[in-house]
Amino acid sequence: IIAKPLRKEETILKLVEQCEYEGVRFRIVPDFFRVISSHAVIDTLGDIPLIAVRTEPLNVLSNRIIKQTFDMVLSVVFLILLSPVFLIFGILIKLTSKGPVFFKQKRIGANNIEFDIYKFRSMTVQNPNDSDTIWTTGNDQRVTSIGRFMRKTNLDELPQLWNVLIGNMSLVGPRPEREHFVEKFKKEIPHYKVRHQAKSGITGWAQVNGWRGDTSIAKRVEHDIFYLENWSFWFDLKNLWLTMFGRDTNKNAY
């Protein structure tokens, strides 16, 4: 086993030549092993071998097509079937508080691209500087009466089906966050921005395991990266099932 630093390139080459000459099997410990995870894979660019620090199934074109097709079909079906629910909540929101039915906010999604996310408005109308920089907590006084029910049952998220249909989001993926908190968390949580390598989702592996709301951001990132590295069509189905029937999905919803 050759574990010399890269600055000893000449020594490494001599050892390799000697091992090859003597027919000795050898392995080289890369000098940058600290950045390589157990999910590292070998890739190529032309004839040049490359080491990727993690597997990314959604980097494969066929997987992206499967996921996007699934997203578009289900978002159309849900938007049609749930249109009466949209009407009912639109009326209830208007009757219980002043302001628009829908809440629109800038979020940072896949590849750090900003987009407008849509939800049913569940809070009183606020100054954008407040809504963009204040973290929602339990018993938040800004939440309306009907809003508390919608947030607890995730029904305020339904308008994001439009985001899925137009391609800004996926049904399953890491939750998109506001720019203020993205900038804050990337300085505090290792690998935080890795989650932006996948398309944002209405639900996700972190959410169905209870890591939402005012909980550990580090745990949320850990689950998001696990999803990124282990994506499969069946994993998406599992996430959707747990979103509807899992016991931890709504644990920290408020």
PyRosetta script that sets phi, psi and omega in degrees:
from pyrosetta import init, pose_from_sequence

init()
pose = pose_from_sequence("IIAKPLRKEETILKLVEQCEYEGVRFRIVPDFFRVISSHAVIDTLGDIPLIAVRTEPLNVLSNRIIKQTFDMVLSVVFLILLSPVFLIFGILIKLTSKGPVFFKQKRIGANNIEFDIYKFRSMTVQNPNDSDTIWTTGNDQRVTSIGRFMRKTNLDELPQLWNVLIGNMSLVGPRPEREHFVEKFKKEIPHYKVRHQAKSGITGWAQVNGWRGDTSIAKRVEHDIFYLENWSFWFDLKNLWLTMFGRDTNKNAY")
pose.set_psi(1, 122.8)
pose.set_omega(1, -178.3)
pose.set_phi(2, -100.8)
pose.set_psi(2, 116.0)
pose.set_omega(2, -176.2)
pose.set_phi(3, -125.3)
pose.set_psi(3, 46.1)
pose.set_omega(3, 179.0)
pose.set_phi(4, -88.2)
pose.set_psi(4, 148.2)
pose.set_omega(4, 175.8)
pose.set_phi(5, -67.8)
pose.set_psi(5, 157.9)
pose.set_omega(5, -176.4)
pose.set_phi(6, -60.3)
pose.set_psi(6, -26.1)
pose.set_omega(6, 179.9)
pose.set_phi(7, -66.8)
pose.set_psi(7, -14.6)
pose.set_omega(7, 177.3)
pose.set_phi(8, -96.9)
pose.set_psi(8, 39.3)
pose.set_omega(8, -174.7)
pose.set_phi(9, -57.0)
pose.set_psi(9, -41.9)
pose.set_omega(9, -178.2)
pose.set_phi(10, -62.1)
pose.set_psi(10, -42.9)
pose.set_omega(10, 179.1)
pose.set_phi(11, -64.4)
pose.set_psi(11, -42.4)
pose.set_omega(11, 179.6)
pose.set_phi(12, -60.0)
pose.set_psi(12, -45.1)
pose.set_omega(12, -179.1)
pose.set_phi(13, -62.6)
pose.set_psi(13, -39.4)
pose.set_omega(13, 178.5)
pose.set_phi(14, -65.1)
pose.set_psi(14, -42.1)
pose.set_omega(14, 178.6)
pose.set_phi(15, -64.1)
pose.set_psi(15, -42.7)
pose.set_omega(15, 178.8)
pose.set_phi(16, -60.8)
pose.set_psi(16, -46.0)
pose.set_omega(16, 179.8)
pose.set_phi(17, -61.3)
pose.set_psi(17, -40.5)
pose.set_omega(17, -179.0)
pose.set_phi(18, -67.9)
pose.set_psi(18, -41.9)
pose.set_omega(18, 177.7)
pose.set_phi(19, -62.5)
pose.set_psi(19, -43.3)
pose.set_omega(19, 179.1)
pose.set_phi(20, -63.4)
pose.set_psi(20, -41.1)
pose.set_omega(20, -179.2)
pose.set_phi(21, -63.8)
pose.set_psi(21, -39.3)
pose.set_omega(21, -177.6)
pose.set_phi(22, -89.0)
pose.set_psi(22, -5.2)
pose.set_omega(22, -179.3)
pose.set_phi(23, 73.8)
pose.set_psi(23, 27.5)
pose.set_omega(23, -179.4)
pose.set_phi(24, -91.0)
pose.set_psi(24, 128.1)
pose.set_omega(24, 176.4)
pose.set_phi(25, -71.6)
pose.set_psi(25, 134.3)
pose.set_omega(25, -177.4)
pose.set_phi(26, -139.2)
pose.set_psi(26, 161.0)
pose.set_omega(26, 174.3)
pose.set_phi(27, -134.3)
pose.set_psi(27, 149.3)
pose.set_omega(27, 179.8)
pose.set_phi(28, -113.4)
pose.set_psi(28, 126.8)
pose.set_omega(28, 174.1)
pose.set_phi(29, -84.9)
pose.set_psi(29, 115.2)
pose.set_omega(29, -178.8)
pose.set_phi(30, -64.9)
pose.set_psi(30, 142.9)
pose.set_omega(30, -177.7)
pose.set_phi(31, -65.4)
pose.set_psi(31, -18.6)
pose.set_omega(31, -177.7)
pose.set_phi(32, -105.2)
pose.set_psi(32, 29.1)
pose.set_omega(32, -174.6)
pose.set_phi(33, -60.9)
pose.set_psi(33, -23.1)
pose.set_omega(33, -177.0)
pose.set_phi(34, -65.3)
pose.set_psi(34, -24.7)
pose.set_omega(34, -177.9)
pose.set_phi(35, -94.0)
pose.set_psi(35, -2.2)
pose.set_omega(35, -176.9)
pose.set_phi(36, -100.4)
pose.set_psi(36, 125.9)
pose.set_omega(36, -179.7)
pose.set_phi(37, -91.2)
pose.set_psi(37, 176.5)
pose.set_omega(37, 178.1)
pose.set_phi(38, -68.4)
pose.set_psi(38, -10.6)
pose.set_omega(38, -179.9)
pose.set_phi(39, -95.4)
pose.set_psi(39, 9.9)
pose.set_omega(39, -177.2)
pose.set_phi(40, -59.9)
pose.set_psi(40, 143.8)
pose.set_omega(40, -180.0)
pose.set_phi(41, -133.6)
pose.set_psi(41, 155.8)
pose.set_omega(41, 176.7)
pose.set_phi(42, -94.9)
pose.set_psi(42, 128.8)
pose.set_omega(42, 178.0)
pose.set_phi(43, -125.4)
pose.set_psi(43, 175.6)
pose.set_omega(43, 177.9)
pose.set_phi(44, -138.0)
pose.set_psi(44, 149.9)
pose.set_omega(44, 170.5)
pose.set_phi(45, -124.0)
pose.set_psi(45, 98.2)
pose.set_omega(45, -170.4)
pose.set_phi(46, 67.7)
pose.set_psi(46, -121.7)
pose.set_omega(46, 178.2)
pose.set_phi(47, -98.7)
pose.set_psi(47, 4.9)
pose.set_omega(47, -175.8)
pose.set_phi(48, -94.1)
pose.set_psi(48, 120.2)
pose.set_omega(48, 177.2)
pose.set_phi(49, -73.5)
pose.set_psi(49, 139.7)
pose.set_omega(49, 179.6)
pose.set_phi(50, -128.3)
pose.set_psi(50, 147.7)
pose.set_omega(50, 176.5)
pose.set_phi(51, -108.0)
pose.set_psi(51, 119.5)
pose.set_omega(51, 173.7)
pose.set_phi(52, -95.0)
pose.set_psi(52, 138.6)
pose.set_omega(52, -173.7)
pose.set_phi(53, -77.8)
pose.set_psi(53, -10.6)
pose.set_omega(53, 177.9)
pose.set_phi(54, -155.8)
pose.set_psi(54, 154.6)
pose.set_omega(54, 173.6)
pose.set_phi(55, -74.8)
pose.set_psi(55, 144.9)
pose.set_omega(55, 177.1)
pose.set_phi(56, -139.4)
pose.set_psi(56, 86.3)
pose.set_omega(56, -178.4)
pose.set_phi(57, -54.8)
pose.set_psi(57, -30.6)
pose.set_omega(57, -177.9)
pose.set_phi(58, -79.4)
pose.set_psi(58, 0.4)
pose.set_omega(58, 170.8)
pose.set_phi(59, -79.0)
pose.set_psi(59, -12.9)
pose.set_omega(59, 179.0)
pose.set_phi(60, -84.3)
pose.set_psi(60, 126.9)
pose.set_omega(60, -173.8)
pose.set_phi(61, -56.3)
pose.set_psi(61, -44.4)
pose.set_omega(61, -177.9)
pose.set_phi(62, -62.1)
pose.set_psi(62, -36.9)
pose.set_omega(62, 177.8)
pose.set_phi(63, -67.3)
pose.set_psi(63, -40.2)
pose.set_omega(63, 178.4)
pose.set_phi(64, -63.9)
pose.set_psi(64, -39.2)
pose.set_omega(64, 179.2)
pose.set_phi(65, -65.0)
pose.set_psi(65, -43.0)
pose.set_omega(65, 178.5)
pose.set_phi(66, -60.0)
pose.set_psi(66, -47.7)
pose.set_omega(66, -177.5)
pose.set_phi(67, -65.4)
pose.set_psi(67, -44.0)
pose.set_omega(67, -177.9)
pose.set_phi(68, -67.9)
pose.set_psi(68, -39.6)
pose.set_omega(68, 178.0)
pose.set_phi(69, -62.9)
pose.set_psi(69, -45.8)
pose.set_omega(69, 178.1)
pose.set_phi(70, -59.2)
pose.set_psi(70, -44.3)
pose.set_omega(70, 179.6)
pose.set_phi(71, -60.9)
pose.set_psi(71, -46.9)
pose.set_omega(71, -175.2)
pose.set_phi(72, -67.6)
pose.set_psi(72, -42.4)
pose.set_omega(72, -179.3)
pose.set_phi(73, -63.9)
pose.set_psi(73, -49.3)
pose.set_omega(73, -177.9)
pose.set_phi(74, -67.7)
pose.set_psi(74, -35.8)
pose.set_omega(74, -179.5)
pose.set_phi(75, -65.8)
pose.set_psi(75, -39.5)
pose.set_omega(75, 177.2)
pose.set_phi(76, -64.2)
pose.set_psi(76, -46.3)
pose.set_omega(76, -179.3)
pose.set_phi(77, -61.2)
pose.set_psi(77, -47.0)
pose.set_omega(77, -178.6)
pose.set_phi(78, -65.8)
pose.set_psi(78, -40.0)
pose.set_omega(78, -179.8)
pose.set_phi(79, -62.5)
pose.set_psi(79, -37.4)
pose.set_omega(79, 178.9)
pose.set_phi(80, -71.7)
pose.set_psi(80, -49.4)
pose.set_omega(80, -176.3)
pose.set_phi(81, -66.5)
pose.set_psi(81, -33.1)
pose.set_omega(81, -174.9)
pose.set_phi(82, -95.0)
pose.set_psi(82, 6.6)
pose.set_omega(82, -179.1)
pose.set_phi(83, -56.7)
pose.set_psi(83, -37.4)
pose.set_omega(83, 176.1)
pose.set_phi(84, -63.6)
pose.set_psi(84, -34.8)
pose.set_omega(84, 178.6)
pose.set_phi(85, -65.7)
pose.set_psi(85, -40.1)
pose.set_omega(85, 177.0)
pose.set_phi(86, -58.8)
pose.set_psi(86, -43.2)
pose.set_omega(86, -179.2)
pose.set_phi(87, -64.1)
pose.set_psi(87, -46.1)
pose.set_omega(87, -178.7)
pose.set_phi(88, -61.6)
pose.set_psi(88, -48.2)
pose.set_omega(88, -178.6)
pose.set_phi(89, -69.5)
pose.set_psi(89, -32.1)
pose.set_omega(89, 175.7)
pose.set_phi(90, -60.0)
pose.set_psi(90, -43.3)
pose.set_omega(90, 179.1)
pose.set_phi(91, -66.7)
pose.set_psi(91, -44.9)
pose.set_omega(91, -178.5)
pose.set_phi(92, -63.3)
pose.set_psi(92, -40.0)
pose.set_omega(92, 179.4)
pose.set_phi(93, -64.4)
pose.set_psi(93, -42.7)
pose.set_omega(93, 179.9)
pose.set_phi(94, -66.1)
pose.set_psi(94, -35.4)
pose.set_omega(94, -177.5)
pose.set_phi(95, -75.8)
pose.set_psi(95, -25.4)
pose.set_omega(95, -172.0)
pose.set_phi(96, -103.5)
pose.set_psi(96, -12.3)
pose.set_omega(96, 178.9)
pose.set_phi(97, -162.0)
pose.set_psi(97, 156.7)
pose.set_omega(97, 179.5)
pose.set_phi(98, -82.2)
pose.set_psi(98, 141.8)
pose.set_omega(98, 176.8)
pose.set_phi(99, 129.6)
pose.set_psi(99, 179.5)
pose.set_omega(99, -178.1)
pose.set_phi(100, -72.8)
pose.set_psi(100, 161.6)
pose.set_omega(100, 177.4)
pose.set_phi(101, -72.3)
pose.set_psi(101, -41.2)
pose.set_omega(101, -175.9)
pose.set_phi(102, -102.9)
pose.set_psi(102, 145.9)
pose.set_omega(102, 177.0)
pose.set_phi(103, -107.6)
pose.set_psi(103, 127.3)
pose.set_omega(103, 179.2)
pose.set_phi(104, -117.7)
pose.set_psi(104, 134.6)
pose.set_omega(104, -177.7)
pose.set_phi(105, -149.1)
pose.set_psi(105, 146.0)
pose.set_omega(105, 177.6)
pose.set_phi(106, -74.6)
pose.set_psi(106, 131.9)
pose.set_omega(106, 175.4)
pose.set_phi(107, -131.7)
pose.set_psi(107, 159.0)
pose.set_omega(107, 178.1)
pose.set_phi(108, -101.6)
pose.set_psi(108, 122.4)
pose.set_omega(108, -176.2)
pose.set_phi(109, -112.1)
pose.set_psi(109, -148.9)
pose.set_omega(109, -177.3)
pose.set_phi(110, -59.6)
pose.set_psi(110, 140.3)
pose.set_omega(110, 179.5)
pose.set_phi(111, 58.4)
pose.set_psi(111, 27.6)
pose.set_omega(111, 175.5)
pose.set_phi(112, 62.3)
pose.set_psi(112, 25.8)
pose.set_omega(112, 179.2)
pose.set_phi(113, -89.7)
pose.set_psi(113, 129.9)
pose.set_omega(113, -179.0)
pose.set_phi(114, -81.5)
pose.set_psi(114, 141.5)
pose.set_omega(114, 176.9)
pose.set_phi(115, -147.8)
pose.set_psi(115, 167.2)
pose.set_omega(115, 178.0)
pose.set_phi(116, -91.7)
pose.set_psi(116, 122.2)
pose.set_omega(116, 177.1)
pose.set_phi(117, -97.8)
pose.set_psi(117, 144.8)
pose.set_omega(117, -178.6)
pose.set_phi(118, -118.0)
pose.set_psi(118, 135.6)
pose.set_omega(118, 175.5)
pose.set_phi(119, -140.8)
pose.set_psi(119, 164.9)
pose.set_omega(119, 165.5)
pose.set_phi(120, -69.7)
pose.set_psi(120, 136.5)
pose.set_omega(120, -180.0)
pose.set_phi(121, -68.3)
pose.set_psi(121, 120.0)
pose.set_omega(121, -177.7)
pose.set_phi(122, -113.8)
pose.set_psi(122, -0.2)
pose.set_omega(122, 179.4)
pose.set_phi(123, -126.0)
pose.set_psi(123, 165.7)
pose.set_omega(123, 172.7)
pose.set_phi(124, -65.7)
pose.set_psi(124, 153.6)
pose.set_omega(124, -179.3)
pose.set_phi(125, -64.2)
pose.set_psi(125, 130.7)
pose.set_omega(125, -175.9)
pose.set_phi(126, -125.7)
pose.set_psi(126, 166.3)
pose.set_omega(126, 169.4)
pose.set_phi(127, -65.4)
pose.set_psi(127, 130.3)
pose.set_omega(127, -179.0)
pose.set_phi(128, -53.8)
pose.set_psi(128, -32.0)
pose.set_omega(128, 178.7)
pose.set_phi(129, -63.1)
pose.set_psi(129, -31.3)
pose.set_omega(129, 178.4)
pose.set_phi(130, -79.3)
pose.set_psi(130, -48.0)
pose.set_omega(130, -177.0)
pose.set_phi(131, -65.4)
pose.set_psi(131, -26.1)
pose.set_omega(131, -178.2)
pose.set_phi(132, -86.0)
pose.set_psi(132, -13.8)
pose.set_omega(132, -173.2)
pose.set_phi(133, -128.1)
pose.set_psi(133, -6.1)
pose.set_omega(133, -179.2)
pose.set_phi(134, -103.6)
pose.set_psi(134, 127.3)
pose.set_omega(134, -178.4)
pose.set_phi(135, -76.8)
pose.set_psi(135, 136.0)
pose.set_omega(135, 178.3)
pose.set_phi(136, -76.8)
pose.set_psi(136, 133.7)
pose.set_omega(136, -179.2)
pose.set_phi(137, -125.8)
pose.set_psi(137, 171.4)
pose.set_omega(137, 177.9)
pose.set_phi(138, -61.5)
pose.set_psi(138, 143.6)
pose.set_omega(138, -179.3)
pose.set_phi(139, 58.3)
pose.set_psi(139, 32.0)
pose.set_omega(139, 178.9)
pose.set_phi(140, -63.1)
pose.set_psi(140, 123.8)
pose.set_omega(140, -175.4)
pose.set_phi(141, -70.1)
pose.set_psi(141, -13.0)
pose.set_omega(141, -179.9)
pose.set_phi(142, -78.6)
pose.set_psi(142, -17.1)
pose.set_omega(142, -177.3)
pose.set_phi(143, -75.9)
pose.set_psi(143, 133.3)
pose.set_omega(143, 179.3)
pose.set_phi(144, -79.8)
pose.set_psi(144, 171.7)
pose.set_omega(144, -178.4)
pose.set_phi(145, -64.2)
pose.set_psi(145, -49.6)
pose.set_omega(145, 178.3)
pose.set_phi(146, -71.5)
pose.set_psi(146, -28.6)
pose.set_omega(146, 178.7)
pose.set_phi(147, -64.2)
pose.set_psi(147, -36.7)
pose.set_omega(147, -179.7)
pose.set_phi(148, -64.0)
pose.set_psi(148, -40.3)
pose.set_omega(148, 177.4)
pose.set_phi(149, -65.6)
pose.set_psi(149, -43.6)
pose.set_omega(149, -178.6)
pose.set_phi(150, -64.3)
pose.set_psi(150, -41.4)
pose.set_omega(150, -178.1)
pose.set_phi(151, -69.6)
pose.set_psi(151, -38.2)
pose.set_omega(151, -179.6)
pose.set_phi(152, -65.9)
pose.set_psi(152, -31.6)
pose.set_omega(152, -177.9)
pose.set_phi(153, -102.6)
pose.set_psi(153, 3.8)
pose.set_omega(153, -179.7)
pose.set_phi(154, 68.2)
pose.set_psi(154, 9.2)
pose.set_omega(154, -177.6)
pose.set_phi(155, -71.0)
pose.set_psi(155, -19.1)
pose.set_omega(155, 176.6)
pose.set_phi(156, -67.9)
pose.set_psi(156, -16.0)
pose.set_omega(156, -178.2)
pose.set_phi(157, -82.1)
pose.set_psi(157, -12.1)
pose.set_omega(157, -172.0)
pose.set_phi(158, -55.0)
pose.set_psi(158, -39.2)
pose.set_omega(158, 179.5)
pose.set_phi(159, -60.9)
pose.set_psi(159, -16.0)
pose.set_omega(159, 177.7)
pose.set_phi(160, -67.8)
pose.set_psi(160, -11.8)
pose.set_omega(160, 173.4)
pose.set_phi(161, -58.7)
pose.set_psi(161, -30.2)
pose.set_omega(161, 175.5)
pose.set_phi(162, -66.8)
pose.set_psi(162, -40.9)
pose.set_omega(162, 176.1)
pose.set_phi(163, -59.6)
pose.set_psi(163, -37.0)
pose.set_omega(163, 178.6)
pose.set_phi(164, -68.5)
pose.set_psi(164, -44.2)
pose.set_omega(164, -177.6)
pose.set_phi(165, -60.9)
pose.set_psi(165, -39.8)
pose.set_omega(165, -177.7)
pose.set_phi(166, -88.2)
pose.set_psi(166, 0.4)
pose.set_omega(166, 171.8)
pose.set_phi(167, 93.0)
pose.set_psi(167, 4.3)
pose.set_omega(167, 178.3)
pose.set_phi(168, -76.6)
pose.set_psi(168, -26.4)
pose.set_omega(168, -176.6)
pose.set_phi(169, -137.2)
pose.set_psi(169, 173.5)
pose.set_omega(169, 174.0)
pose.set_phi(170, -120.8)
pose.set_psi(170, 164.9)
pose.set_omega(170, 174.5)
pose.set_phi(171, -64.4)
pose.set_psi(171, -38.3)
pose.set_omega(171, -177.6)
pose.set_phi(172, -125.1)
pose.set_psi(172, 133.5)
pose.set_omega(172, 178.7)
pose.set_phi(173, 166.0)
pose.set_psi(173, 179.7)
pose.set_omega(173, 177.1)
pose.set_phi(174, -64.8)
pose.set_psi(174, 142.2)
pose.set_omega(174, 179.2)
pose.set_phi(175, -68.8)
pose.set_psi(175, 134.3)
pose.set_omega(175, 177.9)
pose.set_phi(176, -74.2)
pose.set_psi(176, 146.5)
pose.set_omega(176, -176.7)
pose.set_phi(177, -122.1)
pose.set_psi(177, 163.4)
pose.set_omega(177, 177.0)
pose.set_phi(178, -71.1)
pose.set_psi(178, 149.6)
pose.set_omega(178, -176.5)
pose.set_phi(179, -57.0)
pose.set_psi(179, -40.0)
pose.set_omega(179, -179.7)
pose.set_phi(180, -55.7)
pose.set_psi(180, -44.5)
pose.set_omega(180, -177.4)
pose.set_phi(181, -80.4)
pose.set_psi(181, -28.6)
pose.set_omega(181, 174.6)
pose.set_phi(182, -61.0)
pose.set_psi(182, -47.2)
pose.set_omega(182, 180.0)
pose.set_phi(183, -64.3)
pose.set_psi(183, -35.3)
pose.set_omega(183, 179.9)
pose.set_phi(184, -71.3)
pose.set_psi(184, -48.8)
pose.set_omega(184, -173.9)
pose.set_phi(185, -71.5)
pose.set_psi(185, -31.6)
pose.set_omega(185, -178.1)
pose.set_phi(186, -66.2)
pose.set_psi(186, -22.4)
pose.set_omega(186, 177.4)
pose.set_phi(187, -84.7)
pose.set_psi(187, -20.5)
pose.set_omega(187, -173.8)
pose.set_phi(188, -106.2)
pose.set_psi(188, -29.8)
pose.set_omega(188, -173.0)
pose.set_phi(189, -113.8)
pose.set_psi(189, 118.7)
pose.set_omega(189, 178.0)
pose.set_phi(190, -57.1)
pose.set_psi(190, 137.9)
pose.set_omega(190, 175.4)
pose.set_phi(191, 66.9)
pose.set_psi(191, 16.7)
pose.set_omega(191, -176.3)
pose.set_phi(192, -56.4)
pose.set_psi(192, -43.6)
pose.set_omega(192, -174.1)
pose.set_phi(193, -73.6)
pose.set_psi(193, -10.7)
pose.set_omega(193, 177.8)
pose.set_phi(194, -59.9)
pose.set_psi(194, -34.1)
pose.set_omega(194, -179.0)
pose.set_phi(195, -61.0)
pose.set_psi(195, -18.6)
pose.set_omega(195, 178.9)
pose.set_phi(196, -80.6)
pose.set_psi(196, 1.6)
pose.set_omega(196, 176.0)
pose.set_phi(197, -80.9)
pose.set_psi(197, -10.1)
pose.set_omega(197, 176.9)
pose.set_phi(198, -114.5)
pose.set_psi(198, 153.2)
pose.set_omega(198, 178.6)
pose.set_phi(199, -67.0)
pose.set_psi(199, 137.9)
pose.set_omega(199, -179.5)
pose.set_phi(200, -61.4)
pose.set_psi(200, 151.8)
pose.set_omega(200, -176.7)
pose.set_phi(201, -126.9)
pose.set_psi(201, 155.7)
pose.set_omega(201, 173.2)
pose.set_phi(202, -67.4)
pose.set_psi(202, -39.9)
pose.set_omega(202, 175.2)
pose.set_phi(203, -130.4)
pose.set_psi(203, 174.4)
pose.set_omega(203, -177.8)
pose.set_phi(204, -171.8)
pose.set_psi(204, 176.0)
pose.set_omega(204, -177.0)
pose.set_phi(205, -62.1)
pose.set_psi(205, -36.2)
pose.set_omega(205, 177.6)
pose.set_phi(206, -66.3)
pose.set_psi(206, -44.5)
pose.set_omega(206, -176.9)
pose.set_phi(207, -64.5)
pose.set_psi(207, -44.8)
pose.set_omega(207, -176.2)
pose.set_phi(208, -71.1)
pose.set_psi(208, -13.3)
pose.set_omega(208, 175.0)
pose.set_phi(209, -99.4)
pose.set_psi(209, 11.3)
pose.set_omega(209, 173.7)
pose.set_phi(210, 90.0)
pose.set_psi(210, 1.2)
pose.set_omega(210, -177.4)
pose.set_phi(211, -91.9)
pose.set_psi(211, 77.2)
pose.set_omega(211, 178.8)
pose.set_phi(212, -146.5)
pose.set_psi(212, 171.0)
pose.set_omega(212, -178.4)
pose.set_phi(213, 67.0)
pose.set_psi(213, -144.9)
pose.set_omega(213, -176.5)
pose.set_phi(214, -87.7)
pose.set_psi(214, 64.4)
pose.set_omega(214, -179.9)
pose.set_phi(215, -124.1)
pose.set_psi(215, -174.8)
pose.set_omega(215, -175.8)
pose.set_phi(216, -62.5)
pose.set_psi(216, 119.1)
pose.set_omega(216, 176.4)
pose.set_phi(217, -70.4)
pose.set_psi(217, -33.6)
pose.set_omega(217, 179.4)
pose.set_phi(218, -62.1)
pose.set_psi(218, -42.9)
pose.set_omega(218, 177.9)
pose.set_phi(219, -65.7)
pose.set_psi(219, -38.0)
pose.set_omega(219, 178.3)
pose.set_phi(220, -61.2)
pose.set_psi(220, -45.9)
pose.set_omega(220, 179.5)
pose.set_phi(221, -63.8)
pose.set_psi(221, -41.8)
pose.set_omega(221, 178.6)
pose.set_phi(222, -57.0)
pose.set_psi(222, -44.8)
pose.set_omega(222, -179.7)
pose.set_phi(223, -71.3)
pose.set_psi(223, -36.8)
pose.set_omega(223, 178.8)
pose.set_phi(224, -64.3)
pose.set_psi(224, -41.3)
pose.set_omega(224, 179.7)
pose.set_phi(225, -69.6)
pose.set_psi(225, -35.8)
pose.set_omega(225, 175.3)
pose.set_phi(226, -59.5)
pose.set_psi(226, -43.2)
pose.set_omega(226, 178.3)
pose.set_phi(227, -61.7)
pose.set_psi(227, -44.8)
pose.set_omega(227, -179.1)
pose.set_phi(228, -58.8)
pose.set_psi(228, -40.3)
pose.set_omega(228, -175.6)
pose.set_phi(229, -84.6)
pose.set_psi(229, -16.5)
pose.set_omega(229, -173.6)
pose.set_phi(230, -124.4)
pose.set_psi(230, 20.6)
pose.set_omega(230, -177.3)
pose.set_phi(231, -58.2)
pose.set_psi(231, 142.0)
pose.set_omega(231, 167.9)
pose.set_phi(232, -155.4)
pose.set_psi(232, 162.5)
pose.set_omega(232, 178.2)
pose.set_phi(233, -58.8)
pose.set_psi(233, -39.8)
pose.set_omega(233, -178.9)
pose.set_phi(234, -70.4)
pose.set_psi(234, -30.4)
pose.set_omega(234, 176.6)
pose.set_phi(235, -67.0)
pose.set_psi(235, -38.3)
pose.set_omega(235, 175.3)
pose.set_phi(236, -62.9)
pose.set_psi(236, -43.1)
pose.set_omega(236, 178.3)
pose.set_phi(237, -61.6)
pose.set_psi(237, -39.5)
pose.set_omega(237, 178.7)
pose.set_phi(238, -62.9)
pose.set_psi(238, -42.6)
pose.set_omega(238, 178.9)
pose.set_phi(239, -61.6)
pose.set_psi(239, -42.6)
pose.set_omega(239, 179.9)
pose.set_phi(240, -66.4)
pose.set_psi(240, -39.9)
pose.set_omega(240, 177.9)
pose.set_phi(241, -62.3)
pose.set_psi(241, -46.2)
pose.set_omega(241, -179.3)
pose.set_phi(242, -68.2)
pose.set_psi(242, -29.5)
pose.set_omega(242, 176.6)
pose.set_phi(243, -61.9)
pose.set_psi(243, -39.4)
pose.set_omega(243, -178.0)
pose.set_phi(244, -84.5)
pose.set_psi(244, -35.1)
pose.set_omega(244, -170.9)
pose.set_phi(245, -125.9)
pose.set_psi(245, -2.4)
pose.set_omega(245, -178.4)
pose.set_phi(246, -73.0)
pose.set_psi(246, 146.8)
pose.set_omega(246, -176.7)
pose.set_phi(247, -80.4)
pose.set_psi(247, -17.8)
pose.set_omega(247, -177.0)
pose.set_phi(248, -98.1)
pose.set_psi(248, -9.3)
pose.set_omega(248, -173.2)
pose.set_phi(249, -59.3)
pose.set_psi(249, -43.8)
pose.set_omega(249, -175.8)
pose.set_phi(250, -99.1)
pose.set_psi(250, 10.5)
pose.set_omega(250, -172.9)
pose.set_phi(251, -59.0)
pose.set_psi(251, -41.2)
pose.set_omega(251, -177.7)
pose.set_phi(252, -116.4)
pose.set_psi(252, 31.2)
pose.set_omega(252, 178.2)
pose.set_phi(253, -89.6)
pose.set_psi(253, 125.3)
pose.set_omega(253, 176.3)
pose.set_phi(254, -158.2)
pose.dump_pdb("model.pdb")
